[in-house]
C-alpha cells in the first residue's frame, strides 16, 4: 500500500475514533443514550470524510513537513 494512502486511512480511523470519544462524553454528560445504528453510521461518515480530506489536503501542506 502506498504510504500516502495508508496515512490517509489512518487519519480516517483517528477521526472516527475521536467522534466515538465525543459521543461517549456526550452520553456521560447528558445521561441520554444514542443508538448503535446512528453511532455507526455517523462514525463511518466522519472516518470517510477525514480520510478524503487528508488525502486531498496533503499536497497543499506537504512542503510544511519537517524531516
MDTraj code that builds the backbone (N, CA, C; nanometers):
import mdtraj as md
import numpy as np

residues = "UNK UNK UNK UNK UNK UNK UNK UNK UNK UNK UNK UNK UNK UNK UNK UNK UNK UNK UNK UNK UNK UNK UNK UNK UNK UNK UNK UNK UNK UNK UNK UNK UNK UNK UNK UNK UNK UNK UNK UNK UNK UNK UNK UNK UNK UNK UNK UNK UNK UNK UNK UNK UNK UNK UNK UNK UNK UNK UNK UNK UNK UNK UNK UNK UNK UNK UNK".split()
xyz = np.array([
    [0.0849, -0.1180, 0.0000],
    [0.0000, 0.0000, 0.0000],
    [0.0891, 0.1238, 0.0000],
    [0.0487, 0.2200, -0.0798],
    [0.1211, 0.3461, -0.0887],
    [0.1192, 0.4164, 0.0468],
    [0.2328, 0.4688, 0.0936],
    [0.2361, 0.5347, 0.2250],
    [0.1380, 0.6519, 0.2376],
    [0.1125, 0.7218, 0.1274],
    [0.0161, 0.8330, 0.1336],
    [-0.1251, 0.7834, 0.1584],
    [-0.1616, 0.6725, 0.0928],
    [-0.2946, 0.6169, 0.1142],
    [-0.3068, 0.5582, 0.2547],
    [-0.2007, 0.4966, 0.3007],
    [-0.2011, 0.4394, 0.4353],
    [-0.2164, 0.5494, 0.5402],
    [-0.1446, 0.6594, 0.5234],
    [-0.1547, 0.7710, 0.6172],
    [-0.2947, 0.8308, 0.6165],
    [-0.3536, 0.8448, 0.4992],
    [-0.4896, 0.8992, 0.4904],
    [-0.5898, 0.8065, 0.5584],
    [-0.5732, 0.6760, 0.5379],
    [-0.6633, 0.5799, 0.6023],
    [-0.6487, 0.5849, 0.7539],
    [-0.5270, 0.5970, 0.8017],
    [-0.5058, 0.6044, 0.9464],
    [-0.5658, 0.7321, 1.0052],
    [-0.5566, 0.8427, 0.9324],
    [-0.6208, 0.9650, 0.9812],
    [-0.7722, 0.9489, 0.9828],
    [-0.8253, 0.8732, 0.8891],
    [-0.9682, 0.8434, 0.8907],
    [-1.0067, 0.7641, 1.0140],
    [-0.9256, 0.6660, 1.0496],
    [-0.9507, 0.5874, 1.1713],
    [-0.9445, 0.6770, 1.2939],
    [-0.8465, 0.7652, 1.2988],
    [-0.8345, 0.8579, 1.4120],
    [-0.9575, 0.9481, 1.4203],
    [-1.0045, 0.9967, 1.3075],
    [-1.1247, 1.0800, 1.3067],
    [-1.2470, 1.0054, 1.3569],
    [-1.2635, 0.8816, 1.3120],
    [-1.3770, 0.8011, 1.3570],
    [-1.3721, 0.7722, 1.5054],
    [-1.2547, 0.7348, 1.5549],
    [-1.2410, 0.7073, 1.6982],
    [-1.2602, 0.8334, 1.7820],
    [-1.2138, 0.9466, 1.7314],
    [-1.2345, 1.0730, 1.8034],
    [-1.3825, 1.1061, 1.8139],
    [-1.4564, 1.0803, 1.7076],
    [-1.6005, 1.1026, 1.7133],
    [-1.6652, 1.0137, 1.8181],
    [-1.6231, 0.8880, 1.8246],
    [-1.6797, 0.7976, 1.9255],
    [-1.6493, 0.8450, 2.0672],
    [-1.5319, 0.9010, 2.0884],
    [-1.4980, 0.9569, 2.2199],
    [-1.5902, 1.0743, 2.2520],
    [-1.6166, 1.1600, 2.1545],
    [-1.7068, 1.2728, 2.1765],
    [-1.8486, 1.2261, 2.2080],
    [-1.8960, 1.1230, 2.1409],
    [-2.0296, 1.0705, 2.1672],
    [-2.0352, 1.0116, 2.3084],
    [-1.9295, 0.9414, 2.3482],
    [-1.9255, 0.8848, 2.4825],
    [-1.9305, 0.9960, 2.5882],
    [-1.8569, 1.1028, 2.5669],
    [-1.8609, 1.2156, 2.6589],
    [-1.9980, 1.2800, 2.6636],
    [-2.0625, 1.2910, 2.5490],
    [-2.1978, 1.3452, 2.5440],
    [-2.2931, 1.2586, 2.6248],
    [-2.2838, 1.1271, 2.6059],
    [-2.3722, 1.0359, 2.6789],
    [-2.3493, 1.0450, 2.8299],
    [-2.2259, 1.0605, 2.8713],
    [-2.1976, 1.0729, 3.0142],
    [-2.2456, 1.2062, 3.0706],
    [-2.2320, 1.3128, 2.9934],
    [-2.2684, 1.4460, 3.0424],
    [-2.4196, 1.4669, 3.0470],
    [-2.4913, 1.4147, 2.9494],
    [-2.6328, 1.4430, 2.9370],
    [-2.7191, 1.3289, 2.9913],
    [-2.6606, 1.2137, 3.0132],
    [-2.7304, 1.0957, 3.0648],
    [-2.8397, 1.0471, 2.9702],
    [-2.8161, 1.0596, 2.8425],
    [-2.9055, 1.0009, 2.7426],
    [-2.8235, 0.9072, 2.6558],
    [-2.8883, 0.8087, 2.5997],
    [-2.8202, 0.7107, 2.5168],
    [-2.8437, 0.7416, 2.3691],
    [-2.7420, 0.7172, 2.2902],
    [-2.7519, 0.7286, 2.1451],
    [-2.7483, 0.5863, 2.0909],
    [-2.8347, 0.5563, 1.9971],
    [-2.8437, 0.4211, 1.9429],
    [-2.7174, 0.3784, 1.8692],
    [-2.7026, 0.2484, 1.8553],
    [-2.5842, 0.1935, 1.7902],
    [-2.5825, 0.2267, 1.6406],
    [-2.6961, 0.2198, 1.5755],
    [-2.7013, 0.2468, 1.4313],
    [-2.6601, 0.3907, 1.3980],
    [-2.7124, 0.4931, 1.4689],
    [-2.6657, 0.6287, 1.4383],
    [-2.5176, 0.6479, 1.4683],
    [-2.4704, 0.5871, 1.5765],
    [-2.3268, 0.5970, 1.6084],
    [-2.2428, 0.5384, 1.4959],
    [-2.2807, 0.4197, 1.4511],
    [-2.2031, 0.3524, 1.3467],
    [-2.2074, 0.4301, 1.2156],
    [-2.3249, 0.4769, 1.1788],
    [-2.3382, 0.5498, 1.0529],
    [-2.2588, 0.6795, 1.0505],
    [-2.2726, 0.7574, 1.1564],
    [-2.2018, 0.8857, 1.1603],
    [-2.0519, 0.8624, 1.1753],
    [-2.0120, 0.7605, 1.2505],
    [-1.8698, 0.7306, 1.2658],
    [-1.8078, 0.6938, 1.1321],
    [-1.8757, 0.6121, 1.0536],
    [-1.8239, 0.5769, 0.9212],
    [-1.8163, 0.6993, 0.8306],
    [-1.9157, 0.7866, 0.8396],
    [-1.9138, 0.9089, 0.7581],
    [-1.7982, 1.0002, 0.7993],
    [-1.7787, 1.0170, 0.9294],
    [-1.6692, 1.1013, 0.9786],
    [-1.5346, 1.0434, 0.9360],
    [-1.5193, 0.9119, 0.9479],
    [-1.3940, 0.8473, 0.9088],
    [-1.3671, 0.8656, 0.7597],
    [-1.4700, 0.8494, 0.6778],
    [-1.4531, 0.8645, 0.5327],
    [-1.4173, 1.0083, 0.4965],
    [-1.4866, 1.1034, 0.5561],
    [-1.4584, 1.2449, 0.5266],
    [-1.3181, 1.2818, 0.5728],
    [-1.2776, 1.2355, 0.6900],
    [-1.1430, 1.2656, 0.7404],
    [-1.0366, 1.2070, 0.6482],
    [-1.0579, 1.0844, 0.6021],
    [-0.9599, 1.0217, 0.5133],
    [-0.9506, 1.0958, 0.3800],
    [-1.0652, 1.1315, 0.3235],
    [-1.0654, 1.2008, 0.1942],
    [-1.0044, 1.3403, 0.2075],
    [-1.0418, 1.4130, 0.3112],
    [-0.9858, 1.5472, 0.3290],
    [-0.8358, 1.5428, 0.3532],
    [-0.7903, 1.4442, 0.4267],
    [-0.6466, 1.4299, 0.4493],
    [-0.5750, 1.4033, 0.3177],
    [-0.6319, 1.3163, 0.2358],
    [-0.5689, 1.2830, 0.1080],
    [-0.5672, 1.4033, 0.0137],
    [-0.6754, 1.4802, 0.0150],
    [-0.6837, 1.5968, -0.0740],
    [-0.5936, 1.7102, -0.0254],
    [-0.5856, 1.7305, 0.1045],
    [-0.5098, 1.8433, 0.1591],
    [-0.3602, 1.8162, 0.1683],
    [-0.3191, 1.6913, 0.1606],
    [-0.1779, 1.6587, 0.1779],
    [-0.0855, 1.7327, 0.0812],
    [-0.1160, 1.7416, -0.0475],
    [-0.0240, 1.8140, -0.1365],
    [-0.0100, 1.9619, -0.1017],
    [-0.1106, 2.0196, -0.0423],
    [-0.1046, 2.1622, -0.0079],
    [-0.0147, 2.1892, 0.1113],
    [-0.0031, 2.0940, 0.2033],
    [0.0779, 2.1148, 0.3237],
    [0.2039, 2.0300, 0.3244],
    [0.2287, 1.9575, 0.2150],
    [0.3428, 1.8672, 0.2110],
    [0.4737, 1.9422, 0.2294],
    [0.4855, 2.0626, 0.1774],
    [0.6082, 2.1398, 0.1908],
    [0.6333, 2.1885, 0.3319],
    [0.5318, 2.1859, 0.4163],
    [0.5482, 2.2330, 0.5540],
    [0.5984, 2.1254, 0.6491],
    [0.6104, 2.0021, 0.6041],
    [0.6585, 1.8944, 0.6892],
    [0.8087, 1.9031, 0.7068],
    [0.8532, 1.8715, 0.8246],
    [0.9967, 1.8686, 0.8516],
    [1.0397, 1.7246, 0.8724],
    [1.1554, 1.6930, 0.8226],
    [1.2065, 1.5556, 0.8347],
    [1.2759, 1.5341, 0.9668],
])
top = md.Topology()
chain = top.add_chain()
for i, resn in enumerate(residues, 1):
    res = top.add_residue(resn, chain, resSeq=i)
    for name in ("N", "CA", "C"):
        top.add_atom(name, md.element.get_by_symbol(name[0]), res)
traj = md.Trajectory(xyz[None], top)
